[in-house]
Every structure is written in structure tokens, then in C-alpha cells.
Amino acid sequence: MNTYFVTGISTEVGKTVASAILVEALQADYWKPIQAGDLDHSDTHKVEKLVSNSKTKFHPNSYALKTPMSPHAAAKIDGIEIDLKQIQKPKTKNNLVIEGAGGLLVPLNERQTILDIIKPTYKVIVVSRHYLGSINHTLLTVNLLKEKGFNVSIIFSGNEHKSTEDIIKKMTNVSVIGRIDEEPYFDKNVVKEYAELFKDKL
């Protein structure tokens, strides 16, 4: 069984929808270690609403922080400090999809970042969305992961931008799972269709 860690090149790039598609494709379990803000409509709730299969289990957050900010700042407002020892991968015999918070170098405390919770055995999937500066952000993210020895692949999110995608593919030389288009909406059926498309690339 494999563990997949979903990270983004920035915030709001489509990690949660990508995670739901991966969960459905693999009938995997889902875990968001750190949720910051929107606790009544968290990413776990969102993925739960998008997944159809009956095999997936949804594991509780290690940290559920009240404020939608960088985890280190949200934790400070809650009067706590994030301790990596409290972020323990759930025990499961199933594939597991882990969704990060923001990008790789989002601080968890004054010493550690999201990168510090990604184990060497995890397959890392980078969600890249086109905007001015996204090539730089994607190359920085992928190259850092490659330097650390991770198995890395990319999902493009949003409308196709061929020149951006071509240069990212050429300069990273990692596998591309596919693209999640700018759909009018995402529901269980749309997610299931993407799951079928992506299944063989995982």
C-alpha cells in the first residue's frame, strides 16, 4: 500500500479537489494533518462529499486550528505550538492520501515546515495552477522535492496553458498525472470521471 502526499505550489491551487480525485481513484483513506480555519466546512468535509466509494476512511486532523492563516500563526492564536510528535500517520492497511496545508515551506512553528512531515517513502504529488509566477513556484517546489530524493509527479489544475505546462514538463522531467480542468462544479460524478482518467497513472 502506498502513501501519497498532496502539496501545492501556493494556496488555493486545487489541492482538495485533487485529493478527492486521488482518494476516489485509489479507494484510499484520507488525512489532513493540519486544518487551519473553516472547521465546520473543512477540507475533510469537502473530500467526504466528493467521494463515492465505501472503502475510504477519513482520519481526524492532528491539529484543527480556528483561524485561516499559516499554521504557525493560527496555532499561536489558539495558544499552542505545533509539535511534530503529535502528527502521527494514521494506522491503515489501505492506500492513504495526505493533504498538506499551502506549499512545502509553510511554517508549522519557528523551526519546521510542511516539508518536515513528508516521509521519504511518500509519493509526493504537486498541484500546479497557472498564474503569473507559477512556473517559478512549480520549479522551486519540484526541484526541492527532487533534491530531497522524493518520488514526485504533477497534476495541473485549471484551464490549459500550453507554454507554461510545456516548460514545466521539460525543466522538471517528472511524470504528469493529468489536468483537472476549470469545471463549472465538482460533485461525486465529476470526481469519479477524473478518478477513472488518473487511475492508471498512480
N, C-alpha and C positions, 0 to 999 in steps of 0.2 A: 504494500500500500504506500502511496506517495503523499507527501505534504507539499502543497502549493501556496506560496506567499504572494499575494497580490499587492503591488505597490504602484504609486502613480508618479508622474513627473512633476505634479503640483497637486493642489486640492481641486475638487470639483471637475475631475477629468473623466469620471465614469467608472471608478473602481468598484462601486457597489453593484451596478448592473453587470459588469464583467464578472464579478464574484458569483452572482446569482447564476449566470450562464455556465460558469465552470462547475458550480455545485450541481446543477441540473445535468450537465454532460457526464459527469463522473459519478452521479448519485452520492456525492461526497458529503461529509459533515462540514459545518461552517462555524468559524470562530472569529470574532472581532475582539482582540485582547483589550484594546483601549477605545472606548467611546467617549467623545467629548461633546456634550450638548445634545439636545433633541432626544432626551431619554425616552419619551413616550412614543416617538416615531424614529427609533434608532435604525442603524444600518441592518442590524439583525432582524428587526421587524420587517424592513423593506425586502430583504432577501427571502424571508419566510413567505411573504405574499407573492413572490415571483417564482417560487419553486413548486413543481408538481409532484415529484416522486415521493414515495412514502419511506424511503430508506434514510434520508438525510436527518441528522440530529443537529440541533442548534445549541451550541455551548455558551454558557454565560460569560460576559465580559470579566476580565480580571479587574479592570477599573472602569467604572461608569461615572464620568465627571459631568458636572452640571452645566459648565459654560462652554460654548462652541469656540474654543481657542486652541492654540498649541497645547498639547498635553501637559507640558511642564507648568504653563501659566494657569491652565484650568485646575490642575492639582493644587497649586498654591492657593487659589481662591477657595478651594474646598478644605484647605488646612492640612493637606497631606503632601507627601513626596512619593513619587512613583518608585517602587523598588522592584528591580528585575526578578528578584527571587519569588515575587508574588505572581509573576507572569509565567505560569506553567502550562505547557501544551496539554490539552485535554487527552485523556486516555481513550483511544478508539481503535477498533480493528478495521475501520473504514478509511478511504481516502479522506484527506482533510484540506479544506480551503481556508486559509487565514487571510483576513483583510487588514492591511495596515492602516495607519492614520496619516493622511497627507503623503509627503515624499520620504525618501530614505533618511534624510538628515534632520527631520523634525525632532526637536529635543523632547526627551521624556523627563529629564531632570537636568541638573547642571553638568552632568558628566556623560550621559548616554543618550543615544538617539534610537529611532525605529530600527536602524541597521543592526543595532546590538541585540534585537530579539529574533533576528533571522538566523536560523541554524544552518551549518554547512550542507546538511542533507536536503534542505528545502529546495524545490524548484521555484525560481522567482519569475513572476510574470509582471512585466512593466506595462502599465496602461499609458499610452501616449495620445494626446489630443492636440490637433493643430491650433496654434495661436502664435503671435509674434514672439519669438524666443523659445518656442517649443523644441526646435532642433537642438539647440544648446542644452536645454534641460534634459532631453531624452539621451543625448550622447553622454552627458555628465553622469546620469543615473546608470545607464547600461555599462559604461566603462568602469565605474566604481565597483559595480557588482562583479564584472569580469575579473578585475584586478584581485578581488577577494576570493575568486575561484568558484563563484556560483554558476549553476546551470540557469541561463537567462533566456527568456523569449519575450516577444512583444505582442500586445493587442493594440491596434489602432482604434480610436474611439471618435465618432463624429464623421462628418462628410469627408470624402476622399480629397486629399491634397497631394497630387501625384509627385510633384517635385520634392516636397518635404519627405514623403514616405520613401521615395527612391534613395535620397541621400542618407536617410537614417539606416535603411537596409544595407546600403553599400558600406557605410562607415562603421556600423556595429557588427555586421556579419553574424547576426543571431537569427534564430528562426522566428517567423511571424505566424502567429496562430490564426489571425484574421482581423477583420474590422467589424466593429459594431456601428452600424450607420446611425444617422440622426433620425430616429424613428419618431412618428407622431406621439407614440406612447409605448410603454413596456408593460406587458402583462404576462401571465403564465404561458400563453400560446406563443407570443413573440420570443420569449426566453427559450422555450422548447425548440423553436426553429433554429435559433443560433446554436443551441447546445448540440443539435444534430450536425450543423456545419463544422463546429470546432472539435467534436469528439475525437476524430482520428488524428488530430494534431497534438493531442495532450499526452 
